[in-house]
Amino acid sequence: MRKLLLEHEQVHISNRPHSRILLWPISVGLMAVMVGSAALEKLQPHTFSEWAPGAEPLREPLMVCVLVLVVLVWLFYPLRRVLRWTGTKYVLTNQRLLVRKGLMGRRFQVRALTQIKELRPVQNWRQRMVGSGDLELLMHPDTVVVIPEIPHWNEFIKDAQQFWATEFREPMQQTPRERDYAGVVGMSEKEQRKLGRDH
C-alpha cells in the first residue's frame, strides 16, 4: 500500500473489516465438523452393524462421502470467507480512502476525498454492540459506495470527516476573495457615505 501513496500523503488508519463478519462462517464450519463427527461415529463397524445390518459394503463409501462433504463445506464457505476477510484492508489517508481486496490478485478501490460529496455513517444495533459500522460515500455523479463493517467505527468516521472537510476547505482558502464594488471602482469611504445619503 505504501507504493500507492502520493506526495505528502500520510496513512492515519489501516485495518481489516471487523471480525464479527467471521462469526457465522466459523459457526457453520464448526457445525459441519460436529455433524461430520457424529456421522462418522455412526459409521464405525460395531455401531453401523447395529443400525444397518447387512449393509457392511456401504460403510466405507459412506465414510468417504461424509469426509468429502465436510471438506467441501469448509472450502466453499468458512475458508473462503476467512481468506476474503484476510485479503481486505481499509486504509484512510489525509487525502484518500483506499480499499484493497484479494491476497494474490489484488484489486484496489481508490476514492479521493475531494470526489466525495457526502459522508453518511450507518450503524445498526448489532454493529453498535461491537463498535463497528458502515460508511456510505455519496460520490460524483450521485453514486453511493458502501464501505462495510469498519472496525473502531467512531474513530474512523471522526478522522474521515476531518480529512474530508480539510480537503474541501483548503481550495476555498487558497481562492482569492473577489473585491466588492467599491474596491473595483476605487471609491473611498467618504464617497461611499455621500453616495448613501444621496440615495
DOBATOR-97224 format. One record per atom (N, C-alpha, C): atom name; x, y, z. Coordinates in steps of 0.1 Angstrom, whole numbers, plus 5000, padded with zeros to 4 digits. Layout:
N
<tise "CA"; <X; Y; Z>>;
...
REM end
This chain:
199
<tise "N"; <5008; 4988; 5000>>;
<tise "CA"; <5000; 5000; 5000>>;
<tise "C"; <5009; 5013; 5000>>;
<tise "N"; <5020; 5012; 5006>>;
<tise "CA"; <5029; 5024; 5006>>;
<tise "C"; <5033; 5029; 4992>>;
<tise "N"; <5034; 5019; 4983>>;
<tise "CA"; <5038; 5023; 4969>>;
<tise "C"; <5027; 5032; 4962>>;
<tise "N"; <5014; 5031; 4967>>;
<tise "CA"; <5003; 5038; 4961>>;
<tise "C"; <5002; 5052; 4967>>;
<tise "N"; <5009; 5056; 4977>>;
<tise "CA"; <5008; 5069; 4983>>;
<tise "C"; <5013; 5080; 4975>>;
<tise "N"; <5006; 5091; 4975>>;
<tise "CA"; <5010; 5103; 4968>>;
<tise "C"; <5020; 5111; 4976>>;
<tise "N"; <5025; 5121; 4970>>;
<tise "CA"; <5034; 5130; 4977>>;
<tise "C"; <5027; 5137; 4988>>;
<tise "N"; <5033; 5138; 5000>>;
<tise "CA"; <5027; 5144; 5012>>;
<tise "C"; <5015; 5137; 5017>>;
<tise "N"; <5012; 5125; 5012>>;
<tise "CA"; <5001; 5117; 5017>>;
<tise "C"; <5005; 5108; 5029>>;
<tise "N"; <4997; 5108; 5039>>;
<tise "CA"; <5001; 5101; 5052>>;
<tise "C"; <4990; 5091; 5055>>;
<tise "N"; <4993; 5079; 5059>>;
<tise "CA"; <4984; 5069; 5064>>;
<tise "C"; <4980; 5072; 5078>>;
<tise "N"; <4967; 5073; 5081>>;
<tise "CA"; <4963; 5075; 5095>>;
<tise "C"; <4956; 5063; 5101>>;
<tise "N"; <4949; 5055; 5093>>;
<tise "CA"; <4942; 5043; 5098>>;
<tise "C"; <4944; 5032; 5088>>;
<tise "N"; <4948; 5020; 5092>>;
<tise "CA"; <4949; 5009; 5083>>;
<tise "C"; <4944; 4997; 5091>>;
<tise "N"; <4933; 4991; 5086>>;
<tise "CA"; <4928; 4979; 5093>>;
<tise "C"; <4919; 4970; 5084>>;
<tise "N"; <4915; 4959; 5089>>;
<tise "CA"; <4907; 4950; 5081>>;
<tise "C"; <4892; 4952; 5086>>;
<tise "N"; <4883; 4946; 5078>>;
<tise "CA"; <4869; 4947; 5083>>;
<tise "C"; <4867; 4941; 5097>>;
<tise "N"; <4857; 4945; 5104>>;
<tise "CA"; <4855; 4939; 5117>>;
<tise "C"; <4854; 4924; 5117>>;
<tise "N"; <4860; 4918; 5127>>;
<tise "CA"; <4860; 4903; 5127>>;
<tise "C"; <4846; 4897; 5130>>;
<tise "N"; <4837; 4905; 5133>>;
<tise "CA"; <4823; 4899; 5136>>;
<tise "C"; <4817; 4893; 5124>>;
<tise "N"; <4822; 4897; 5112>>;
<tise "CA"; <4816; 4891; 5100>>;
<tise "C"; <4821; 4876; 5098>>;
<tise "N"; <4830; 4872; 5106>>;
<tise "CA"; <4835; 4858; 5106>>;
<tise "C"; <4827; 4849; 5115>>;
<tise "N"; <4818; 4855; 5123>>;
<tise "CA"; <4811; 4847; 5133>>;
<tise "C"; <4803; 4836; 5127>>;
<tise "N"; <4795; 4840; 5117>>;
<tise "CA"; <4786; 4830; 5110>>;
<tise "C"; <4794; 4819; 5102>>;
<tise "N"; <4804; 4823; 5094>>;
<tise "CA"; <4811; 4813; 5087>>;
<tise "C"; <4818; 4803; 5096>>;
<tise "N"; <4824; 4808; 5107>>;
<tise "CA"; <4831; 4799; 5116>>;
<tise "C"; <4821; 4790; 5123>>;
<tise "N"; <4810; 4795; 5126>>;
<tise "CA"; <4799; 4787; 5133>>;
<tise "C"; <4795; 4776; 5123>>;
<tise "N"; <4793; 4779; 5110>>;
<tise "CA"; <4789; 4769; 5101>>;
<tise "C"; <4800; 4759; 5099>>;
<tise "N"; <4812; 4763; 5099>>;
<tise "CA"; <4823; 4753; 5098>>;
<tise "C"; <4824; 4744; 5110>>;
<tise "N"; <4822; 4749; 5122>>;
<tise "CA"; <4822; 4741; 5134>>;
<tise "C"; <4810; 4731; 5134>>;
<tise "N"; <4799; 4736; 5130>>;
<tise "CA"; <4787; 4728; 5129>>;
<tise "C"; <4789; 4716; 5119>>;
<tise "N"; <4796; 4719; 5108>>;
<tise "CA"; <4799; 4709; 5098>>;
<tise "C"; <4808; 4698; 5104>>;
<tise "N"; <4818; 4702; 5112>>;
<tise "CA"; <4827; 4693; 5118>>;
<tise "C"; <4820; 4684; 5128>>;
<tise "N"; <4811; 4690; 5136>>;
<tise "CA"; <4803; 4683; 5146>>;
<tise "C"; <4794; 4673; 5140>>;
<tise "N"; <4787; 4677; 5129>>;
<tise "CA"; <4778; 4668; 5122>>;
<tise "C"; <4786; 4657; 5115>>;
<tise "N"; <4797; 4660; 5109>>;
<tise "CA"; <4805; 4650; 5103>>;
<tise "C"; <4811; 4640; 5113>>;
<tise "N"; <4815; 4645; 5125>>;
<tise "CA"; <4820; 4636; 5135>>;
<tise "C"; <4809; 4626; 5140>>;
<tise "N"; <4797; 4632; 5142>>;
<tise "CA"; <4786; 4623; 5146>>;
<tise "C"; <4783; 4613; 5136>>;
<tise "N"; <4783; 4617; 5123>>;
<tise "CA"; <4781; 4607; 5112>>;
<tise "C"; <4791; 4596; 5112>>;
<tise "N"; <4804; 4600; 5113>>;
<tise "CA"; <4815; 4590; 5113>>;
<tise "C"; <4814; 4580; 5125>>;
<tise "N"; <4809; 4586; 5136>>;
<tise "CA"; <4807; 4577; 5148>>;
<tise "C"; <4797; 4566; 5145>>;
<tise "N"; <4786; 4570; 5138>>;
<tise "CA"; <4776; 4561; 5134>>;
<tise "C"; <4780; 4551; 5124>>;
<tise "N"; <4791; 4554; 5117>>;
<tise "CA"; <4796; 4546; 5106>>;
<tise "C"; <4808; 4536; 5111>>;
<tise "N"; <4810; 4537; 5124>>;
<tise "CA"; <4820; 4527; 5130>>;
<tise "C"; <4815; 4513; 5129>>;
<tise "N"; <4823; 4503; 5127>>;
<tise "CA"; <4819; 4489; 5124>>;
<tise "C"; <4808; 4484; 5133>>;
<tise "N"; <4810; 4485; 5147>>;
<tise "CA"; <4801; 4479; 5156>>;
<tise "C"; <4787; 4487; 5156>>;
<tise "N"; <4788; 4500; 5156>>;
<tise "CA"; <4776; 4508; 5156>>;
<tise "C"; <4768; 4507; 5142>>;
<tise "N"; <4776; 4506; 5131>>;
<tise "CA"; <4770; 4505; 5118>>;
<tise "C"; <4762; 4492; 5117>>;
<tise "N"; <4768; 4481; 5122>>;
<tise "CA"; <4762; 4468; 5121>>;
<tise "C"; <4749; 4467; 5129>>;
<tise "N"; <4748; 4476; 5139>>;
<tise "CA"; <4736; 4476; 5147>>;
<tise "C"; <4724; 4483; 5140>>;
<tise "N"; <4726; 4494; 5134>>;
<tise "CA"; <4715; 4501; 5128>>;
<tise "C"; <4714; 4499; 5113>>;
<tise "N"; <4724; 4492; 5107>>;
<tise "CA"; <4723; 4489; 5093>>;
<tise "C"; <4728; 4475; 5090>>;
<tise "N"; <4722; 4465; 5096>>;
<tise "CA"; <4727; 4451; 5094>>;
<tise "C"; <4726; 4447; 5079>>;
<tise "N"; <4736; 4441; 5074>>;
<tise "CA"; <4737; 4436; 5060>>;
<tise "C"; <4741; 4446; 5050>>;
<tise "N"; <4745; 4459; 5055>>;
<tise "CA"; <4749; 4469; 5046>>;
<tise "C"; <4764; 4472; 5048>>;
<tise "N"; <4772; 4463; 5052>>;
<tise "CA"; <4786; 4465; 5055>>;
<tise "C"; <4794; 4470; 5043>>;
<tise "N"; <4791; 4466; 5031>>;
<tise "CA"; <4799; 4471; 5019>>;
<tise "C"; <4797; 4486; 5017>>;
<tise "N"; <4786; 4492; 5022>>;
<tise "CA"; <4784; 4506; 5020>>;
<tise "C"; <4791; 4515; 5031>>;
<tise "N"; <4796; 4509; 5041>>;
<tise "CA"; <4801; 4517; 5052>>;
<tise "C"; <4813; 4525; 5048>>;
<tise "N"; <4823; 4520; 5041>>;
<tise "CA"; <4835; 4528; 5038>>;
<tise "C"; <4831; 4539; 5027>>;
<tise "N"; <4823; 4536; 5017>>;
<tise "CA"; <4819; 4546; 5008>>;
<tise "C"; <4812; 4558; 5015>>;
<tise "N"; <4803; 4554; 5024>>;
<tise "CA"; <4796; 4565; 5032>>;
<tise "C"; <4806; 4573; 5040>>;
<tise "N"; <4816; 4567; 5046>>;
<tise "CA"; <4826; 4575; 5053>>;
<tise "C"; <4833; 4585; 5044>>;
<tise "N"; <4837; 4580; 5032>>;
<tise "CA"; <4844; 4589; 5023>>;
<tise "C"; <4835; 4600; 5019>>;
<tise "N"; <4822; 4597; 5017>>;
<tise "CA"; <4812; 4608; 5013>>;
<tise "C"; <4811; 4618; 5024>>;
<tise "N"; <4810; 4614; 5037>>;
<tise "CA"; <4809; 4623; 5048>>;
<tise "C"; <4822; 4632; 5049>>;
<tise "N"; <4834; 4626; 5047>>;
<tise "CA"; <4846; 4634; 5048>>;
<tise "C"; <4847; 4644; 5037>>;
<tise "N"; <4843; 4640; 5024>>;
<tise "CA"; <4843; 4649; 5013>>;
<tise "C"; <4833; 4660; 5015>>;
<tise "N"; <4821; 4657; 5020>>;
<tise "CA"; <4811; 4667; 5022>>;
<tise "C"; <4816; 4678; 5032>>;
<tise "N"; <4822; 4673; 5043>>;
<tise "CA"; <4827; 4683; 5053>>;
<tise "C"; <4838; 4692; 5047>>;
<tise "N"; <4847; 4686; 5040>>;
<tise "CA"; <4858; 4694; 5033>>;
<tise "C"; <4852; 4704; 5024>>;
<tise "N"; <4842; 4700; 5016>>;
<tise "CA"; <4836; 4709; 5006>>;
<tise "C"; <4829; 4721; 5013>>;
<tise "N"; <4822; 4718; 5024>>;
<tise "CA"; <4816; 4729; 5031>>;
<tise "C"; <4826; 4739; 5036>>;
<tise "N"; <4837; 4733; 5042>>;
<tise "CA"; <4848; 4742; 5047>>;
<tise "C"; <4854; 4750; 5035>>;
<tise "N"; <4856; 4744; 5024>>;
<tise "CA"; <4863; 4751; 5013>>;
<tise "C"; <4854; 4762; 5007>>;
<tise "N"; <4841; 4759; 5006>>;
<tise "CA"; <4832; 4769; 4999>>;
<tise "C"; <4826; 4779; 5008>>;
<tise "N"; <4827; 4778; 5021>>;
<tise "CA"; <4821; 4788; 5029>>;
<tise "C"; <4830; 4794; 5040>>;
<tise "N"; <4833; 4786; 5050>>;
<tise "CA"; <4842; 4792; 5061>>;
<tise "C"; <4856; 4797; 5056>>;
<tise "N"; <4863; 4788; 5049>>;
<tise "CA"; <4876; 4791; 5045>>;
<tise "C"; <4876; 4802; 5035>>;
<tise "N"; <4867; 4802; 5026>>;
<tise "CA"; <4866; 4813; 5016>>;
<tise "C"; <4863; 4826; 5022>>;
<tise "N"; <4854; 4827; 5032>>;
<tise "CA"; <4851; 4839; 5038>>;
<tise "C"; <4863; 4844; 5047>>;
<tise "N"; <4870; 4835; 5053>>;
<tise "CA"; <4882; 4839; 5061>>;
<tise "C"; <4893; 4845; 5052>>;
<tise "N"; <4895; 4838; 5041>>;
<tise "CA"; <4905; 4844; 5031>>;
<tise "C"; <4901; 4857; 5026>>;
<tise "N"; <4888; 4859; 5023>>;
<tise "CA"; <4884; 4872; 5018>>;
<tise "C"; <4886; 4883; 5028>>;
<tise "N"; <4883; 4879; 5041>>;
<tise "CA"; <4885; 4889; 5052>>;
<tise "C"; <4900; 4892; 5053>>;
<tise "N"; <4908; 4882; 5053>>;
<tise "CA"; <4923; 4884; 5054>>;
<tise "C"; <4928; 4893; 5043>>;
<tise "N"; <4923; 4892; 5031>>;
<tise "CA"; <4928; 4899; 5020>>;
<tise "C"; <4922; 4913; 5018>>;
<tise "N"; <4913; 4917; 5027>>;
<tise "CA"; <4906; 4930; 5026>>;
<tise "C"; <4912; 4940; 5036>>;
<tise "N"; <4915; 4952; 5032>>;
<tise "CA"; <4921; 4962; 5041>>;
<tise "C"; <4916; 4975; 5037>>;
<tise "N"; <4912; 4983; 5048>>;
<tise "CA"; <4908; 4997; 5046>>;
<tise "C"; <4919; 5006; 5050>>;
<tise "N"; <4923; 5015; 5042>>;
<tise "CA"; <4934; 5025; 5045>>;
<tise "C"; <4928; 5039; 5043>>;
<tise "N"; <4929; 5047; 5054>>;
<tise "CA"; <4924; 5061; 5054>>;
<tise "C"; <4937; 5070; 5055>>;
<tise "N"; <4939; 5078; 5045>>;
<tise "CA"; <4949; 5088; 5045>>;
<tise "C"; <4944; 5102; 5046>>;
<tise "N"; <4952; 5112; 5047>>;
<tise "CA"; <4947; 5125; 5047>>;
<tise "C"; <4942; 5130; 5034>>;
<tise "N"; <4943; 5122; 5023>>;
<tise "CA"; <4938; 5126; 5010>>;
<tise "C"; <4928; 5117; 5004>>;
<tise "N"; <4929; 5104; 5007>>;
<tise "CA"; <4921; 5094; 5000>>;
<tise "C"; <4917; 5083; 5010>>;
<tise "N"; <4907; 5075; 5005>>;
<tise "CA"; <4903; 5063; 5011>>;
<tise "C"; <4905; 5051; 5002>>;
<tise "N"; <4914; 5042; 5006>>;
<tise "CA"; <4917; 5030; 4997>>;
<tise "C"; <4912; 5017; 5003>>;
<tise "N"; <4907; 5009; 4994>>;
<tise "CA"; <4902; 4996; 4998>>;
<tise "C"; <4909; 4985; 4990>>;
<tise "N"; <4917; 4976; 4997>>;
<tise "CA"; <4924; 4966; 4990>>;
<tise "C"; <4916; 4953; 4992>>;
<tise "N"; <4915; 4945; 4981>>;
<tise "CA"; <4908; 4932; 4982>>;
<tise "C"; <4916; 4922; 4974>>;
<tise "N"; <4917; 4910; 4980>>;
<tise "CA"; <4924; 4899; 4974>>;
<tise "C"; <4938; 4896; 4980>>;
<tise "N"; <4942; 4884; 4981>>;
<tise "CA"; <4955; 4880; 4986>>;
<tise "C"; <4966; 4879; 4975>>;
<tise "N"; <4962; 4872; 4964>>;
<tise "CA"; <4972; 4870; 4953>>;
<tise "C"; <4969; 4881; 4942>>;
<tise "N"; <4958; 4880; 4935>>;
<tise "CA"; <4954; 4891; 4926>>;
<tise "C"; <4947; 4902; 4933>>;
<tise "N"; <4955; 4912; 4937>>;
<tise "CA"; <4949; 4923; 4945>>;
<tise "C"; <4942; 4933; 4936>>;
<tise "N"; <4931; 4938; 4941>>;
<tise "CA"; <4923; 4948; 4935>>;
<tise "C"; <4922; 4960; 4944>>;
<tise "N"; <4923; 4972; 4939>>;
<tise "CA"; <4923; 4984; 4947>>;
<tise "C"; <4912; 4993; 4943>>;
<tise "N"; <4904; 4998; 4953>>;
<tise "CA"; <4894; 5009; 4950>>;
<tise "C"; <4900; 5021; 4957>>;
<tise "N"; <4902; 5032; 4949>>;
<tise "CA"; <4908; 5044; 4954>>;
<tise "C"; <4897; 5055; 4953>>;
<tise "N"; <4894; 5061; 4964>>;
<tise "CA"; <4884; 5072; 4965>>;
<tise "C"; <4891; 5085; 4970>>;
<tise "N"; <4893; 5094; 4962>>;
<tise "CA"; <4898; 5107; 4966>>;
<tise "C"; <4888; 5114; 4974>>;
<tise "N"; <4892; 5120; 4985>>;
<tise "CA"; <4882; 5127; 4994>>;
<tise "C"; <4876; 5139; 4987>>;
<tise "N"; <4883; 5145; 4977>>;
<tise "CA"; <4877; 5156; 4970>>;
<tise "C"; <4866; 5152; 4961>>;
<tise "N"; <4865; 5139; 4958>>;
<tise "CA"; <4855; 5134; 4949>>;
<tise "C"; <4842; 5130; 4956>>;
<tise "N"; <4842; 5131; 4969>>;
<tise "CA"; <4831; 5127; 4978>>;
<tise "C"; <4822; 5139; 4981>>;
<tise "N"; <4810; 5138; 4978>>;
<tise "CA"; <4800; 5148; 4981>>;
<tise "C"; <4795; 5148; 4995>>;
<tise "N"; <4794; 5136; 5000>>;
<tise "CA"; <4788; 5135; 5014>>;
<tise "C"; <4793; 5122; 5020>>;
<tise "N"; <4796; 5122; 5033>>;
<tise "CA"; <4799; 5110; 5041>>;
<tise "C"; <4787; 5107; 5050>>;
<tise "N"; <4782; 5094; 5049>>;
<tise "CA"; <4770; 5090; 5056>>;
<tise "C"; <4773; 5079; 5065>>;
<tise "N"; <4775; 5081; 5078>>;
<tise "CA"; <4778; 5070; 5087>>;
<tise "C"; <4765; 5062; 5090>>;
<tise "N"; <4766; 5049; 5089>>;
<tise "CA"; <4754; 5040; 5091>>;
<tise "C"; <4758; 5029; 5101>>;
<tise "N"; <4750; 5027; 5112>>;
<tise "CA"; <4753; 5017; 5122>>;
<tise "C"; <4740; 5011; 5127>>;
<tise "N"; <4738; 4998; 5126>>;
<tise "CA"; <4727; 4991; 5132>>;
<tise "C"; <4730; 4987; 5146>>;
<tise "N"; <4720; 4981; 5153>>;
<tise "CA"; <4722; 4978; 5167>>;
<tise "C"; <4732; 4967; 5170>>;
<tise "N"; <4733; 4957; 5160>>;
<tise "CA"; <4743; 4947; 5162>>;
<tise "C"; <4757; 4953; 5160>>;
<tise "N"; <4759; 4962; 5151>>;
<tise "CA"; <4772; 4968; 5149>>;
<tise "C"; <4775; 4977; 5161>>;
<tise "N"; <4765; 4983; 5167>>;
<tise "CA"; <4768; 4992; 5178>>;
<tise "C"; <4773; 4984; 5190>>;
<tise "N"; <4769; 4972; 5191>>;
<tise "CA"; <4773; 4964; 5203>>;
<tise "C"; <4788; 4960; 5202>>;
<tise "N"; <4793; 4959; 5190>>;
<tise "CA"; <4808; 4956; 5189>>;
<tise "C"; <4816; 4967; 5184>>;
<tise "N"; <4810; 4979; 5182>>;
<tise "CA"; <4818; 4991; 5178>>;
<tise "C"; <4822; 4991; 5163>>;
<tise "N"; <4814; 4985; 5155>>;
<tise "CA"; <4817; 4985; 5140>>;
<tise "C"; <4806; 4994; 5134>>;
<tise "N"; <4806; 4995; 5120>>;
<tise "CA"; <4796; 5002; 5113>>;
<tise "C"; <4800; 5003; 5098>>;
<tise "N"; <4791; 5009; 5091>>;
<tise "CA"; <4793; 5011; 5076>>;
<tise "C"; <4795; 5026; 5073>>;
<tise "N"; <4801; 5029; 5062>>;
<tise "CA"; <4803; 5042; 5058>>;
<tise "C"; <4798; 5043; 5043>>;
<tise "N"; <4788; 5051; 5041>>;
<tise "CA"; <4783; 5054; 5027>>;
<tise "C"; <4789; 5066; 5021>>;
<tise "N"; <4795; 5065; 5010>>;
<tise "CA"; <4801; 5076; 5003>>;
<tise "C"; <4792; 5081; 4991>>;
<tise "N"; <4787; 5093; 4992>>;
<tise "CA"; <4780; 5098; 4980>>;
<tise "C"; <4790; 5105; 4971>>;
<tise "N"; <4792; 5098; 4959>>;
<tise "CA"; <4802; 5103; 4950>>;
<tise "C"; <4796; 5111; 4939>>;
<tise "N"; <4804; 5117; 4931>>;
<tise "CA"; <4800; 5124; 4919>>;
<tise "C"; <4801; 5114; 4908>>;
<tise "N"; <4791; 5112; 4899>>;
<tise "CA"; <4778; 5119; 4900>>;
<tise "C"; <4767; 5110; 4906>>;
<tise "N"; <4763; 5113; 4918>>;
<tise "CA"; <4752; 5107; 4926>>;
<tise "C"; <4753; 5092; 4926>>;
<tise "N"; <4764; 5086; 4929>>;
<tise "CA"; <4765; 5072; 4931>>;
<tise "C"; <4770; 5070; 4945>>;
<tise "N"; <4764; 5059; 4951>>;
<tise "CA"; <4767; 5056; 4965>>;
<tise "C"; <4776; 5044; 4966>>;
<tise "N"; <4787; 5045; 4973>>;
<tise "CA"; <4797; 5035; 4975>>;
<tise "C"; <4797; 5031; 4990>>;
<tise "N"; <4795; 5019; 4994>>;
<tise "CA"; <4794; 5015; 5008>>;
<tise "C"; <4807; 5008; 5012>>;
<tise "N"; <4813; 5012; 5023>>;
<tise "CA"; <4824; 5006; 5029>>;
<tise "C"; <4819; 4998; 5041>>;
<tise "N"; <4817; 4985; 5041>>;
<tise "CA"; <4810; 4978; 5052>>;
<tise "C"; <4820; 4974; 5063>>;
<tise "N"; <4813; 4972; 5074>>;
<tise "CA"; <4819; 4967; 5086>>;
<tise "C"; <4833; 4972; 5090>>;
<tise "N"; <4833; 4986; 5092>>;
<tise "CA"; <4846; 4992; 5096>>;
<tise "C"; <4848; 4991; 5111>>;
<tise "N"; <4859; 4986; 5115>>;
<tise "CA"; <4862; 4985; 5130>>;
<tise "C"; <4866; 4998; 5135>>;
<tise "N"; <4865; 4999; 5149>>;
<tise "CA"; <4868; 5012; 5155>>;
<tise "C"; <4860; 5023; 5148>>;
<tise "N"; <4848; 5021; 5146>>;
<tise "CA"; <4839; 5029; 5137>>;
<tise "C"; <4839; 5044; 5141>>;
<tise "N"; <4838; 5048; 5154>>;
<tise "CA"; <4837; 5062; 5158>>;
<tise "C"; <4850; 5069; 5154>>;
<tise "N"; <4862; 5063; 5157>>;
<tise "CA"; <4874; 5069; 5154>>;
<tise "C"; <4876; 5071; 5139>>;
<tise "N"; <4872; 5060; 5131>>;
<tise "CA"; <4874; 5061; 5117>>;
<tise "C"; <4865; 5072; 5111>>;
<tise "N"; <4853; 5073; 5115>>;
<tise "CA"; <4843; 5083; 5110>>;
<tise "C"; <4848; 5097; 5113>>;
<tise "N"; <4853; 5099; 5126>>;
<tise "CA"; <4858; 5112; 5130>>;
<tise "C"; <4869; 5116; 5121>>;
<tise "N"; <4879; 5108; 5119>>;
<tise "CA"; <4891; 5111; 5111>>;
<tise "C"; <4887; 5114; 5097>>;
<tise "N"; <4878; 5105; 5091>>;
<tise "CA"; <4874; 5106; 5077>>;
<tise "C"; <4867; 5120; 5075>>;
<tise "N"; <4858; 5123; 5084>>;
<tise "CA"; <4851; 5136; 5083>>;
<tise "C"; <4861; 5148; 5084>>;
<tise "N"; <4870; 5147; 5093>>;
<tise "CA"; <4880; 5158; 5095>>;
<tise "C"; <4889; 5160; 5082>>;
<tise "N"; <4894; 5149; 5077>>;
<tise "CA"; <4902; 5150; 5065>>;
<tise "C"; <4894; 5154; 5053>>;
<tise "N"; <4881; 5149; 5052>>;
<tise "CA"; <4872; 5153; 5041>>;
<tise "C"; <4870; 5168; 5041>>;
<tise "N"; <4867; 5174; 5053>>;
<tise "CA"; <4864; 5188; 5055>>;
<tise "C"; <4877; 5196; 5052>>;
<tise "N"; <4888; 5191; 5056>>;
<tise "CA"; <4901; 5198; 5053>>;
<tise "C"; <4903; 5199; 5038>>;
<tise "N"; <4901; 5188; 5031>>;
<tise "CA"; <4903; 5188; 5016>>;
<tise "C"; <4894; 5198; 5009>>;
<tise "N"; <4882; 5200; 5014>>;
<tise "CA"; <4873; 5210; 5008>>;
<tise "C"; <4877; 5224; 5012>>;
<tise "N"; <4882; 5225; 5024>>;
<tise "CA"; <4884; 5239; 5030>>;
<tise "C"; <4897; 5245; 5024>>;
<tise "N"; <4907; 5237; 5021>>;
<tise "CA"; <4919; 5243; 5016>>;
<tise "C"; <4918; 5250; 5002>>;
<tise "N"; <4911; 5244; 4992>>;
<tise "CA"; <4909; 5251; 4980>>;
<tise "C"; <4902; 5264; 4981>>;
<tise "N"; <4892; 5264; 4990>>;
<tise "CA"; <4884; 5277; 4993>>;
<tise "C"; <4893; 5287; 4999>>;
<tise "N"; <4902; 5283; 5008>>;
<tise "CA"; <4911; 5293; 5014>>;
<tise "C"; <4921; 5298; 5005>>;
<tise "N"; <4925; 5290; 4995>>;
<tise "CA"; <4935; 5294; 4985>>;
<tise "C"; <4930; 5303; 4974>>;
<tise "N"; <4916; 5303; 4973>>;
<tise "CA"; <4910; 5311; 4962>>;
<tise "C"; <4909; 5326; 4967>>;
<tise "N"; <4915; 5335; 4960>>;
<tise "CA"; <4914; 5349; 4964>>;
<tise "C"; <4900; 5354; 4964>>;
<tise "N"; <4897; 5362; 4974>>;
<tise "CA"; <4883; 5367; 4976>>;
<tise "C"; <4881; 5378; 4965>>;
<tise "N"; <4869; 5378; 4959>>;
<tise "CA"; <4866; 5389; 4950>>;
<tise "C"; <4864; 5402; 4957>>;
<tise "N"; <4869; 5413; 4950>>;
<tise "CA"; <4868; 5426; 4956>>;
<tise "C"; <4854; 5431; 4954>>;
<tise "N"; <4848; 5438; 4964>>;
<tise "CA"; <4835; 5443; 4962>>;
<tise "C"; <4834; 5455; 4952>>;
<tise "N"; <4822; 5460; 4950>>;
<tise "CA"; <4820; 5470; 4940>>;
<tise "C"; <4828; 5483; 4943>>;
<tise "N"; <4829; 5487; 4956>>;
<tise "CA"; <4836; 5499; 4960>>;
<tise "C"; <4851; 5497; 4957>>;
<tise "N"; <4856; 5485; 4959>>;
<tise "CA"; <4870; 5483; 4957>>;
<tise "C"; <4873; 5483; 4942>>;
<tise "N"; <4864; 5478; 4934>>;
<tise "CA"; <4866; 5478; 4919>>;
<tise "C"; <4867; 5492; 4913>>;
<tise "N"; <4857; 5501; 4917>>;
<tise "CA"; <4857; 5514; 4912>>;
<tise "C"; <4866; 5524; 4919>>;
<tise "N"; <4872; 5520; 4930>>;
<tise "CA"; <4881; 5528; 4937>>;
<tise "C"; <4875; 5539; 4945>>;
<tise "N"; <4863; 5537; 4951>>;
<tise "CA"; <4856; 5547; 4959>>;
<tise "C"; <4862; 5547; 4973>>;
<tise "N"; <4864; 5559; 4979>>;
<tise "CA"; <4868; 5560; 4992>>;
<tise "C"; <4856; 5558; 5002>>;
<tise "N"; <4859; 5557; 5015>>;
<tise "CA"; <4849; 5555; 5025>>;
<tise "C"; <4840; 5568; 5025>>;
<tise "N"; <4846; 5580; 5024>>;
<tise "CA"; <4838; 5592; 5024>>;
<tise "C"; <4829; 5593; 5012>>;
<tise "N"; <4833; 5589; 5001>>;
<tise "CA"; <4825; 5589; 4989>>;
<tise "C"; <4813; 5579; 4990>>;
<tise "N"; <4816; 5567; 4997>>;
<tise "CA"; <4806; 5557; 4999>>;
<tise "C"; <4795; 5563; 5008>>;
<tise "N"; <4798; 5570; 5019>>;
<tise "CA"; <4788; 5576; 5027>>;
<tise "C"; <4780; 5587; 5020>>;
<tise "N"; <4787; 5595; 5012>>;
<tise "CA"; <4780; 5605; 5004>>;
<tise "C"; <4770; 5599; 4994>>;
<tise "N"; <4774; 5588; 4988>>;
<tise "CA"; <4765; 5581; 4979>>;
<tise "C"; <4753; 5575; 4986>>;
<tise "N"; <4755; 5571; 4998>>;
<tise "CA"; <4744; 5565; 5006>>;
<tise "C"; <4734; 5576; 5010>>;
<tise "N"; <4739; 5588; 5013>>;
<tise "CA"; <4730; 5599; 5017>>;
<tise "C"; <4722; 5604; 5005>>;
<tise "N"; <4728; 5604; 4993>>;
<tise "CA"; <4721; 5609; 4981>>;
<tise "C"; <4710; 5599; 4977>>;
<tise "N"; <4711; 5587; 4981>>;
<tise "CA"; <4701; 5577; 4977>>;
<tise "C"; <4693; 5572; 4989>>;
REM end
